[in-house]
Amino acid sequence: MSIEAVVFDLDGVIIDTEEVWEEVRRGYVAEHGREFLPDTQTRMMGMSTGEWSTHLSAEVGVPRAPEQVAADVLARMAERYRADLPLIPGSVDAVRRLAADFPIALASSSARLLIDQVLETAGITGLFRTTLSTEEVPRGKPEPDVYLEATKRLGLSPEVCAAVEDSSNGLRSAGAAGLKVIAVPHGVYPPADDALALASLVIKNLDELTVEAVRKLG
């Protein structure tokens, strides 16, 4: 069964923003006299906007409604992106390279506002057949919803699609949806062993994400 399409994650694959997200959200929480719980950062990786803002409000204890938490944090993230878009080396080339041979999609936990801004700034918006935020499906990663919807929009079954992911929850999401999983582990936030075990291919950097490597997954 050959691979017919590729679905990219955004944060940690195209842009290196996990540290930015952590810095912005930790700072926001601290301004309200609260601290991350021991597992807050790990849990939020892959959560949708509604899920992580609810976590910060209801569990971490930020004294604001989740909707306000989300608006505040997203505004700060957008400001950071406007000042300096932290593209991962080789990411734009990898997207362009695969888009020349496969239909490609994007399945991200970022808000629609940030997805659109990143792709426009990077000059790759038109390369994607469809882009999805977990805001637009019932459940965020590690649930399979966003990948199932992305492949549906591509008109393909998950089994003939490959996903490019970095985080534990992203790998679990793509694996649960039935895609072939390509892992690009993040150096600062490496995926858990059980999540990495779901990958059909593990690469060290995006220069290794070639058309030939993807075709071999089939």
Summary of the structure (lengths in Angstrom):
residues: 218
radius of gyration: 16.5
end to end distance: 5.2
largest distance: 53.7
contacts: 764
relative contact order: 0.19
helix: 51%
strand: 12%
